[in-house]
Amino acid sequence: MREHRVAALVSLDGGIGTATGRAGFEAAPSFRAGSARVPILHFYEPLDKFMTPDFGLLRSLDSAERWLVRVPAMHHHQFTSLGAASMAFPQLRPALAATSATADEYGSVERATLDFLDGFVKQRTAVQARLRRGEPWPFLDRPEIIRR
């Protein structure tokens, strides 16, 4: 909100999409919902209770375009390099609580993140148009678009 060099924000199952995170952000002295001006892509997972989605904060940032993408087969810890490990080393999947669907979704989260950054950091208008149409990425749910 205060850094003007930021061109886009990607949240990998981050607190910006939870009740706990919402309370922390909204309590910050510098929080101004109307100051969020960059496009936001938020991925979230439904499997871990401690990361139960709450989109109140994201919905309040009405000066920014926002995309919410549900990633049904990933746990919170799999948005880290553990998700990549489930792709590269299938034999580790049981220890990581991962499946082949987790690996597929991790790869799609990577592609979606690159698409989003290409669209809004590199200002690729064709990519922006595709994002604004809400075209889904393979293995991920269709994005919910919250318009300004």
C-alpha positions as CSV (number, residue, x, y, z in Angstrom):
1,M,0.0,0.0,0.0
2,R,2.9,2.3,0.6
3,E,5.5,1.0,-1.8
4,H,4.8,2.7,-5.2
5,R,7.3,0.5,-7.1
6,V,5.1,-2.6,-6.6
7,A,3.3,-3.5,-9.8
8,A,1.4,-6.7,-8.7
9,L,0.9,-8.9,-5.6
10,V,0.8,-12.7,-5.6
11,S,-0.3,-14.4,-2.3
12,L,0.5,-18.1,-2.0
13,D,-2.2,-19.0,0.6
14,G,-1.1,-16.0,2.6
15,G,-2.7,-14.4,5.6
16,I,-4.3,-11.7,3.4
17,G,-7.0,-14.3,2.8
18,T,-7.6,-15.4,6.4
19,A,-9.4,-14.0,9.4
20,T,-6.2,-13.9,11.5
21,G,-4.3,-12.1,8.8
22,R,-7.2,-9.7,8.2
23,A,-7.2,-8.7,11.9
24,G,-3.5,-8.0,11.8
25,F,-3.6,-6.0,8.6
26,E,-6.6,-3.9,9.6
27,A,-5.0,-3.1,12.9
28,A,-1.8,-1.8,11.4
29,P,-1.6,2.0,11.6
30,S,-0.7,2.3,8.0
31,F,-3.6,0.2,6.7
32,R,-5.8,2.1,4.2
33,A,-8.0,-0.2,2.1
34,G,-8.4,2.4,-0.6
35,S,-4.6,2.6,-1.0
36,A,-4.3,-0.9,-2.5
37,R,-4.0,-0.1,-6.2
38,V,-2.1,-3.0,-7.7
39,P,-3.6,-6.2,-9.1
40,I,-3.7,-9.1,-6.5
41,L,-3.7,-12.8,-7.2
42,H,-4.5,-14.9,-4.2
43,F,-4.3,-18.7,-4.1
44,Y,-5.9,-20.5,-1.3
45,E,-6.4,-24.1,-0.2
46,P,-9.4,-25.7,1.6
47,L,-7.6,-28.5,3.4
48,D,-6.0,-26.9,6.5
49,K,-8.4,-25.5,9.1
50,F,-5.8,-23.0,10.4
51,M,-5.9,-21.4,6.9
52,T,-9.7,-21.2,6.6
53,P,-10.4,-18.6,4.0
54,D,-11.8,-15.3,4.9
55,F,-11.9,-12.9,2.0
56,G,-13.2,-9.8,3.9
57,L,-9.9,-8.0,3.7
58,L,-9.4,-8.9,0.0
59,R,-13.0,-7.7,-0.8
60,S,-12.3,-4.4,1.0
61,L,-9.4,-3.6,-1.2
62,D,-11.8,-2.1,-3.8
63,S,-9.2,0.1,-5.5
64,A,-7.4,-3.0,-6.9
65,E,-8.4,-5.8,-9.3
66,R,-8.4,-9.1,-7.4
67,W,-8.3,-12.8,-8.4
68,L,-9.1,-15.6,-6.0
69,V,-8.0,-19.1,-7.0
70,R,-8.9,-22.2,-5.1
71,V,-6.3,-24.9,-5.2
72,P,-8.2,-28.0,-4.1
73,A,-5.5,-30.6,-3.6
74,M,-2.7,-28.6,-1.9
75,H,-2.1,-28.0,1.8
76,H,-0.6,-24.8,3.1
77,H,2.9,-26.2,3.4
78,Q,2.8,-27.3,-0.2
79,F,3.0,-23.7,-1.5
80,T,6.7,-23.8,-0.5
81,S,9.5,-25.9,-2.0
82,L,7.7,-29.0,-0.6
83,G,5.2,-28.7,-3.4
84,A,8.0,-28.6,-5.9
85,A,9.5,-31.7,-4.2
86,S,6.2,-33.5,-4.7
87,M,6.6,-32.8,-8.5
88,A,10.2,-33.8,-8.8
89,F,10.2,-36.8,-6.4
90,P,7.0,-38.7,-6.5
91,Q,8.3,-41.2,-3.9
92,L,8.2,-38.3,-1.3
93,R,4.5,-37.6,-1.8
94,P,3.3,-39.8,1.1
95,A,5.6,-38.1,3.5
96,L,4.5,-34.6,2.3
97,A,0.8,-35.5,2.4
98,A,0.9,-34.9,-1.4
99,T,-0.7,-36.7,-4.3
100,S,-0.2,-36.6,-8.1
101,A,-3.0,-33.9,-8.0
102,T,-0.9,-31.8,-5.6
103,A,2.1,-32.0,-8.0
104,D,-0.2,-31.0,-11.0
105,E,-1.6,-28.1,-9.0
106,Y,1.8,-26.9,-7.8
107,G,2.9,-26.7,-11.5
108,S,-0.2,-24.8,-12.4
109,V,0.3,-22.3,-9.5
110,E,3.8,-21.7,-10.9
111,R,2.5,-21.1,-14.4
112,A,-0.4,-18.9,-13.1
113,T,2.1,-16.8,-11.0
114,L,4.3,-16.3,-14.1
115,D,1.3,-15.4,-16.3
116,F,0.1,-12.9,-13.7
117,L,3.5,-11.2,-13.3
118,D,4.0,-11.1,-17.1
119,G,0.6,-9.5,-17.4
120,F,1.0,-6.8,-14.8
121,V,4.7,-6.3,-14.2
122,K,5.8,-6.7,-17.8
123,Q,2.5,-5.0,-18.9
124,R,1.6,-7.7,-21.5
125,T,-1.9,-6.6,-22.5
126,A,-2.9,-9.9,-24.1
127,V,-2.2,-11.7,-20.8
128,Q,-4.1,-9.1,-18.9
129,A,-7.1,-9.6,-21.2
130,R,-7.0,-13.4,-20.7
131,L,-6.8,-12.9,-16.9
132,R,-9.7,-10.4,-17.0
133,R,-11.8,-13.0,-18.9
134,G,-11.2,-15.4,-16.0
135,E,-9.7,-18.2,-18.0
136,P,-8.7,-21.0,-15.7
137,W,-5.3,-22.6,-15.5
138,P,-5.1,-26.4,-15.8
139,F,-5.8,-28.3,-12.6
140,L,-7.0,-25.2,-10.7
141,D,-10.5,-23.9,-10.1
142,R,-11.7,-21.0,-12.2
143,P,-10.6,-17.7,-10.7
144,E,-13.2,-15.6,-9.0
145,I,-12.6,-12.0,-10.2
146,I,-13.4,-9.1,-7.9
147,R,-13.5,-6.0,-10.0
148,R,-12.9,-2.4,-8.8
